[in-house]
């Protein structure tokens, strides 16, 4: 960046700084305390706890996403104190704290990398729309690994986009490659953003310049991806699961239409409409303009468009939760920022008001569609909706952010309370049936309680068996055995003849046909573990 900035650029920078500060204050105030913000994070939590308590580390069978998040797991084991790794409350605090800090770092590098490539006006619009997108507002309140990976991705992009020469360029390329490697090891899904890095700054004047600039730009991302694959093979214990398994279990053509809804809700409905309108205008202008102007437009937009298209193509048939589209939302924000900077002559006040208008419209439209979407979801969901003061969705940001966040916070605290209750079981053998089994089970580790746990299957159902001193617990995940009735099957299992049962009351399903007999109901309220 130049040492003397234009007056308008200074204003843009001040607005960007103010945006990041407001985001930080908002998400700090809304931080989850004592709970995590997503069910998948409890699977991560349980893996970390079991690895620490059993001393199996990364080899624990409870690790979730080990193949594509091994760097995150190893970093926590290496850097966090042992007593933190054995206590769910302290580990939750650490995970949420990391998410909050890296969300701010990620916003800074998104702004800086966009500033370098597209200028200050585009950068301020991009960071405003991305920071206050429905998905990002919620993500920053907890600690999903993708937030950390996002920060390293755009820190690496900043190094690789910097207009340097000589030895400084070499250092920047090495640093950028290193940051990309770290990001990939933390959450490998950012590999779908590597085309964005390759295509940003591409020259399309002639075929030879196109090929040359592509090869040069591809050096660092290719080296980073190759290094990640080598590390993955050397570090991660071999499993039978792979990419084909992922697509077989999670990727379904029938989900593509609903996937567009998850994307729109995540980015913000008004933001998506604005992006579509911009792309239509740009496409029309490319055909109308002379070849030189058209090439310049393609050079500027090919990178952020790749950041939209590749993540959307990868996740559109596996769209839940909406955070899957985080990278695409960043690309959409950059495209809109570029359009404001290039296609309009708005001043900073008009630009900020326009961005704030989109942000407000996103919230309003999300609330408008909340009830229809929840009704549509209820019609096709096996779950029977439980009464709540504010109905919302776990997987998609429907409704006003602050009300949805409060509803989710209450929901996660309810399951934490169940976990605390389970610690006071009066029975020697207790079986819990819940689709939030990991969160409930994690409370058994409270205060560093030593225990032994193993993942098993009972019929079609995934069951966690736990031994704490002379007590035995089992946690059955009901949805893993659908359409079979979990209670009916467990009552007929000889291995559970001595177990007393408790069924989570918050997530009943249409498959729950058999009630627990009174003589088999678990009792709670005795001495805590």
C-alpha positions in Angstrom: 0.0 0.0 0.0 1.2 3.5 -0.7 2.4 5.7 2.1 0.2 8.6 1.3 -3.4 7.7 0.9 -6.0 9.6 -0.9 -8.6 11.3 1.3 -11.4 9.0 0.2 -9.2 5.9 0.9 -8.6 7.2 4.4 -12.3 7.4 5.0 -12.8 3.9 3.6 -10.2 2.6 6.0 -11.8 4.3 9.0 -15.2 2.8 8.0 -13.6 -0.7 7.7 -12.0 -0.4 11.1 -15.3 0.8 12.6 -17.0 -2.1 10.9 -14.6 -4.7 12.4 -14.9 -3.0 15.9 -18.7 -3.1 15.8 -18.7 -6.7 14.7 -16.3 -7.5 17.5 -18.4 -5.8 20.1 -21.6 -7.4 18.8 -20.2 -10.9 18.8 -18.4 -10.4 22.1 -21.8 -9.5 23.7 -23.5 -12.5 22.0 -20.8 -15.0 22.7 -21.9 -18.4 23.9 -20.9 -19.1 27.5 -20.7 -22.6 28.8 -22.0 -24.1 25.5 -20.9 -24.4 21.9 -22.8 -23.0 19.0 -23.3 -26.1 16.9 -23.9 -29.8 17.4 -20.9 -30.7 15.3 -18.7 -28.8 17.7 -19.7 -31.2 20.5 -18.4 -34.0 18.4 -15.1 -32.1 18.2 -15.2 -31.5 21.9 -15.9 -35.2 22.8 -13.0 -36.2 20.6 -10.6 -33.8 22.3 -11.7 -34.8 25.7 -11.4 -38.5 25.1 -8.0 -38.1 23.4 -6.7 -36.2 26.5 -8.3 -38.5 29.1 -7.4 -41.8 27.4 -4.0 -40.4 26.4 -4.7 -41.6 22.8 -4.5 -38.1 21.4 -5.3 -37.9 17.8 -5.8 -41.6 17.6 -9.0 -41.4 19.7 -11.9 -43.0 17.8 -14.1 -40.2 19.0 -12.4 -37.5 16.9 -14.8 -35.9 14.4 -13.4 -34.6 11.2 -9.9 -35.9 11.9 -9.1 -36.4 8.3 -9.7 -32.8 7.4 -9.0 -31.0 10.7 -6.0 -32.8 12.1 -4.0 -29.6 12.4 -6.6 -28.1 14.7 -6.6 -31.2 16.9 -2.8 -31.4 17.1 -2.6 -27.6 17.8 -5.0 -27.9 20.7 -3.2 -30.9 22.2 0.2 -29.1 21.8 -0.7 -25.7 23.0 -3.6 -26.1 25.5 -2.8 -27.0 29.2 -3.6 -30.7 30.0 -6.2 -29.7 32.7 -8.1 -27.6 30.1 -8.1 -30.5 27.6 -9.8 -32.7 30.3 -12.5 -30.3 31.4 -15.4 -29.6 29.0 -16.2 -26.2 30.5 -12.6 -24.9 30.2 -12.2 -26.4 26.7 -15.5 -24.9 25.5 -14.3 -21.5 26.7 -11.0 -22.0 24.8 -12.8 -23.1 21.6 -15.2 -20.2 21.7 -12.4 -17.8 22.4 -10.4 -19.0 19.5 -13.4 -18.6 17.2 -14.1 -15.0 18.3 -10.4 -13.9 18.0 -10.0 -15.5 14.6 -13.2 -14.2 13.2 -11.8 -10.7 13.8 -8.5 -11.7 12.2 -10.3 -13.2 9.2 -12.3 -10.0 8.7 -9.1 -8.0 8.7 -7.4 -10.1 6.1 -10.5 -10.3 3.9 -10.5 -6.5 4.0 -6.8 -6.2 3.4 -6.6 -8.7 0.5 -9.6 -7.1 -1.2 -8.0 -3.6 -0.7 -4.8 -4.8 -2.4 -6.7 -6.2 -5.4 -9.8 -4.0 -5.8 -9.1 -0.9 -3.8 -10.4 0.7 -0.6 -14.0 1.2 -1.6 -14.6 -2.4 -2.7 -12.8 -3.6 0.4 -15.0 -1.7 2.8 -18.2 -2.9 1.1 -17.0 -6.5 1.1 -16.1 -6.5 4.8 -19.4 -4.8 5.8 -21.5 -7.3 3.9 -19.5 -10.3 4.9 -19.1 -9.4 8.6 -22.8 -8.7 9.1 -24.1 -11.6 6.9 -26.4 -13.8 8.8 -24.0 -16.7 8.8 -20.9 -14.8 9.9 -22.8 -13.0 12.7 -23.6 -16.4 14.3 -20.3 -18.1 13.5 -18.3 -15.5 15.4 -20.2 -16.3 18.6 -18.7 -19.8 18.9 -15.6 -21.6 17.7 -16.0 -23.6 14.5 -12.6 -24.6 12.9 -13.6 -23.1 9.6 -13.3 -19.6 11.1 -9.6 -20.2 11.9 -9.0 -21.7 8.5 -10.7 -18.8 6.8 -8.4 -16.4 8.7 -5.3 -18.3 7.5 -6.7 -18.5 4.0 -7.1 -14.8 3.6 -3.8 -14.1 5.5 -2.1 -16.3 2.9 -4.1 -14.6 0.1 -2.9 -11.2 1.4 0.7 -12.3 1.1 0.3 -13.7 -2.3 -1.7 -10.7 -3.7 0.8 -8.1 -2.4 2.4 -6.2 -5.2 6.1 -6.8 -4.2 9.2 -7.5 -6.1 12.6 -9.1 -5.6 13.4 -10.8 -2.3 10.3 -9.3 -0.7 8.2 -11.2 -3.3 9.9 -14.4 -2.5 9.4 -14.0 1.2 5.7 -13.1 0.7 5.3 -16.3 -1.5 6.8 -18.5 1.1 4.8 -16.9 3.9 1.6 -17.2 1.8 2.3 -20.9 1.1 2.9 -21.5 4.8 -0.3 -19.8 5.9 -2.3 -21.8 3.3 -0.8 -25.0 4.6 -1.8 -24.2 8.2 -5.3 -23.2 7.0 -5.7 -26.5 5.1 -4.6 -28.5 8.1 -7.0 -26.7 10.3 -10.0 -27.2 8.0 -9.3 -28.8 4.6 -12.5 -27.6 3.0 -10.7 -24.3 2.2 -9.1 -26.2 -0.7 -12.2 -25.1 -2.7 -11.0 -21.5 -2.4 -7.6 -22.2 -4.0 -8.9 -21.5 -7.5 -9.8 -18.0 -6.2 -6.1 -17.5 -5.3 -4.9 -18.8 -8.6 -7.3 -16.7 -10.7 -7.0 -13.4 -8.8 -4.7 -11.1 -10.7 -4.7 -13.3 -13.8 -3.8 -11.6 -17.1 -6.0 -12.5 -20.1 -4.4 -10.2 -22.7 -3.1 -13.1 -24.8 -3.1 -16.8 -24.5 0.6 -16.8 -23.5 0.2 -14.3 -20.7 -2.9 -16.2 -19.5 -1.0 -19.4 -19.3 2.1 -17.8 -17.8 0.2 -15.9 -15.1 -1.9 -19.0 -14.3 1.2 -21.1 -13.8 2.9 -18.5 -11.6 -0.2 -18.0 -9.5 -0.7 -21.7 -9.1 2.7 -22.4 -7.6 2.0 -21.5 -4.0 -1.5 -23.1 -3.8 -0.3 -26.3 -5.5 2.7 -26.5 -3.1 0.3 -25.9 -0.1 -2.2 -28.6 -1.2 0.6 -31.1 -1.9 2.1 -30.5 1.5 -1.2 -30.9 3.2 -1.9 -34.2 1.4 1.6 -35.5 2.5 1.0 -34.4 6.1 -2.4 -36.0 6.1 -1.1 -39.3 4.9 1.7 -39.3 7.5 -0.2 -38.0 10.5 -3.8 -39.1 10.3 -4.6 -42.7 11.3 -5.8 -44.7 8.3 -9.6 -45.1 8.0 -11.9 -46.6 5.4 -13.7 -43.3 4.9 -12.7 -41.1 2.1 -13.9 -38.6 -0.5 -16.2 -41.2 -2.1 -17.7 -42.0 1.3 -18.3 -38.3 1.8 -20.2 -37.9 -1.4 -22.1 -41.2 -0.9 -23.4 -40.2 2.5 -23.8 -36.4 2.3 -24.2 -35.4 -1.3 -27.7 -35.8 -2.7 -29.0 -34.4 -6.0 -32.5 -33.9 -4.5 -31.1 -31.4 -2.0 -29.9 -29.0 -4.6 -33.1 -26.9 -4.7 -33.2 -26.5 -0.9 -29.5 -25.8 -1.0 -30.2 -22.5 -2.8 -32.4 -21.5 0.1 -29.6 -22.3 2.6 -27.2 -20.2 0.6 -29.6 -17.3 0.3 -30.4 -17.3 4.0 -26.7 -17.6 4.9 -25.5 -14.7 2.7 -28.7 -12.7 3.2 -31.6 -12.7 0.7 -31.1 -9.1 -0.3 -27.4 -9.6 -0.7 -28.0 -12.5 -3.1 -30.6 -10.6 -5.1 -28.1 -7.7 -5.4 -25.3 -10.1 -6.5 -27.5 -11.6 -9.2 -28.5 -8.2 -10.5 -24.9 -7.2 -10.6 -23.8 -10.3 -12.5 -26.6 -9.7 -15.1 -25.5 -6.1 -15.6 -21.8 -7.1 -15.8 -22.6 -9.9 -18.3 -24.6 -7.5 -20.5 -21.8 -4.9 -20.3 -19.1 -7.4 -21.3 -20.9 -8.1 -24.6 -21.5 -4.4 -25.2 -18.0 -3.1 -24.4 -14.9 -3.2 -26.5 -12.6 -6.2 -26.1 -10.0 -4.4 -23.9 -12.6 -3.3 -21.4 -14.2 -6.7 -21.4 -10.8 -8.4 -20.7 -10.2 -5.9 -17.8 -13.6 -6.8 -16.3 -12.9 -10.5 -16.6 -9.5 -10.1 -14.9 -11.0 -8.3 -12.0 -14.0 -10.6 -11.5 -12.7 -14.1 -12.3 -11.1 -14.6 -8.9 -14.2 -13.7 -6.7 -16.5 -15.5 -9.1 -14.4 -18.6 -8.6 -14.7 -18.1 -4.9 -18.5 -18.3 -5.4 -18.8 -21.0 -7.9 -16.4 -23.7 -6.5 -17.8 -23.7 -3.0 -21.4 -23.6 -4.2 -20.7 -26.5 -6.6 -19.1 -28.5 -3.7 -21.7 -27.8 -1.0 -25.0 -27.2 -2.9 -26.1 -30.8 -2.5 -24.9 -30.9 1.1 -26.0 -27.4 2.2 -26.7 -27.9 5.9 -25.6 -26.0 7.9 -25.5 -22.7 6.0 -21.9 -22.1 7.1 -20.9 -24.5 4.3 -21.3 -21.5 2.1 -19.0 -19.2 4.1 -16.4 -18.9 1.3 -19.1 -18.3 -1.3 -20.5 -15.5 0.8 -17.1 -13.9 0.9 -17.0 -14.1 -2.9 -20.4 -12.5 -3.2 -19.4 -9.7 -0.8 -16.3 -9.0 -2.9 -18.3 -9.0 -6.2 -20.7 -6.4 -4.7 -17.8 -4.4 -3.4 -16.2 -4.4 -6.8 -19.5 -3.3 -8.5 -19.9 -0.4 -6.1 -16.3 0.7 -6.6 -16.3 0.2 -10.4 -19.8 0.7 -11.7 -21.0 3.6 -9.4 -19.7 6.9 -8.3 -21.1 6.7 -4.8 -19.4 8.6 -2.0 -18.5 6.9 1.3 -21.8 7.9 2.9 -24.0 6.6 0.1 -21.9 3.4 0.0 -22.2 2.8 3.7 -25.9 3.5 3.7 -26.4 1.2 0.8 -24.5 -1.6 2.6 -26.4 -1.0 5.8 -29.6 -1.1 3.8 -28.7 -4.5 2.4 -27.8 -5.8 5.9 -31.1 -4.5 7.4 -33.0 -6.0 4.5 -31.3 -9.3 5.0 -32.5 -9.4 8.6 -36.1 -8.3 7.7 -36.5 -10.7 4.9 -35.1 -13.6 7.0 -37.8 -12.8 9.6 -40.5 -12.6 6.8 -39.7 -16.0 5.5 -39.1 -17.6 8.9 -42.5 -19.1 9.5 -43.1 -20.3 5.8 -39.6 -22.0 5.8 -40.1 -23.6 9.2 -43.5 -24.9 8.1 -42.0 -26.3 4.9 -39.3 -27.9 6.9 -41.7 -29.4 9.4 -43.7 -31.0 6.6 -40.7 -33.0 5.5 -38.8 -33.4 8.8 -39.0 -36.6 10.9 -38.8 -34.4 14.0 -41.9 -33.2 15.8 -41.4 -29.6 16.6 -41.3 -28.8 20.3 -42.9 -25.6 21.6 -40.4 -22.8 21.9 -40.9 -19.1 22.5 -39.1 -18.2 19.3 -39.2 -21.0 16.6 -36.1 -21.1 14.4 -33.8 -23.5 12.6 -30.5 -24.9 13.8 -29.0 -25.3 10.4 -30.1 -22.1 8.6 -30.2 -18.5 9.9 -33.9 -17.8 9.7 -35.3 -14.9 11.7 -33.7 -11.9 13.3 -30.1 -12.7 14.4 -30.5 -11.7 18.0 -33.7 -13.7 18.5 -32.4 -16.7 16.7 -29.2 -16.6 18.7 -31.0 -16.4 22.0 -33.3 -19.3 21.0 -30.2 -21.5 20.1 -28.4 -20.5 23.3 -31.4 -21.6 25.3 -31.7 -24.8 23.3 -28.0 -25.7 24.0 -28.3 -24.9 27.6 -31.3 -27.2 27.9 -29.1 -30.1 26.8 -26.3 -29.0 29.1 -28.8 -29.2 31.9 -29.7 -32.8 30.8 -26.0 -33.6 31.0 -25.8 -32.2 34.5 -28.9 -34.2 35.5 -27.3 -37.4 34.1 -24.3 -36.9 36.4 -26.8 -37.3 39.3 -28.2 -40.7 38.1 -29.5 -42.9 40.9 -29.1 -46.0 38.8 -26.0 -48.1 38.3 -26.7 -48.5 34.6 -28.3 -45.6 32.6 -29.2 -45.4 29.0 -29.8 -42.0 27.4 -31.6 -41.7 24.0 -31.0 -38.4 22.3 -29.8 -36.9 19.0 -27.7 -34.6 21.1 -25.9 -37.4 22.8 -22.4 -35.9 22.4 -23.3 -32.8 24.2 -25.0 -34.7 27.1 -22.1 -37.2 27.2 -19.5 -34.4 27.4 -20.8 -33.4 30.8 -19.6 -36.6 32.3 -16.0 -35.2 31.9 -16.9 -32.2 34.0 -14.1 -31.2 36.4 -11.7 -33.7 34.7 -13.7 -36.8 35.8 -11.8 -39.9 34.6 -13.8 -42.3 32.5 -13.6 -44.9 29.8 -15.7 -44.6 26.7 -16.1 -46.6 23.5 -18.1 -46.1 20.3 -20.3 -49.1 19.5 -23.3 -50.0 17.4 -26.4 -51.7 18.7 -28.4 -52.8 15.7 -28.5 -49.8 13.4 -28.0 -47.4 16.3 -24.8 -45.6 17.2 -24.2 -46.0 20.9 -21.5 -44.5 23.2 -20.8 -46.8 26.1 -19.2 -45.1 29.2 -17.8 -46.4 32.4 -17.3 -44.0 35.4 -15.9 -45.9 38.4 -18.6 -48.6 39.1 -21.3 -46.8 37.0 -22.2 -47.5 33.4 -23.8 -45.1 30.9 -24.9 -45.5 27.3 -25.9 -42.8 24.9 -27.9 -43.8 21.8 -28.2 -41.5 18.9 -31.8 -42.1 17.7 -31.5 -40.7 14.2 -28.7 -43.2 13.3 -31.2 -46.1 13.4 -34.2 -44.5 11.8 -36.9 -45.6 10.8 -36.6 -48.0 13.7 -37.8 -47.0 17.1 -34.8 -46.6 19.5 -36.8 -47.3 22.7 -38.4 -50.5 21.3 -35.1 -51.8 20.1 -33.2 -51.0 23.3 -35.9 -52.6 25.5 -35.4 -55.8 23.6 -31.6 -55.8 23.8 -30.3 -58.3 26.4 -27.2 -56.2 26.9 -29.5 -53.4 28.3 -31.7 -55.5 30.5 -30.2 -53.9 33.6 -30.3 -50.3 32.3 -32.8 -47.7 33.2 -33.8 -45.4 30.3 -34.3 -41.7 29.7 -35.4 -40.2 26.4 -34.6 -36.6 25.5 -37.9 -34.7 25.5 -36.8 -31.8 23.2 -36.3 -33.7 19.9 -39.1 -36.3 19.6 -39.6 -37.8 16.1 -42.3 -39.6 14.2 -40.4 -42.8 14.8 -40.8 -42.7 18.5 -43.7 -45.1 18.9 -42.9 -47.0 22.2 -42.9 -45.2 25.5 -40.5 -46.2 28.3 -42.3 -48.4 30.8 -42.5 -46.8 34.3 -40.4 -49.5 35.9 -37.6 -48.8 33.4 -37.5 -45.0 33.8 -34.1 -43.7 35.0 -34.1 -41.7 38.2 -32.0 -38.7 38.9 -31.1 -36.3 41.7 -28.7 -38.5 43.7 -25.0 -37.8 44.5 -23.2 -36.3 41.5 -20.3 -38.2 40.0 
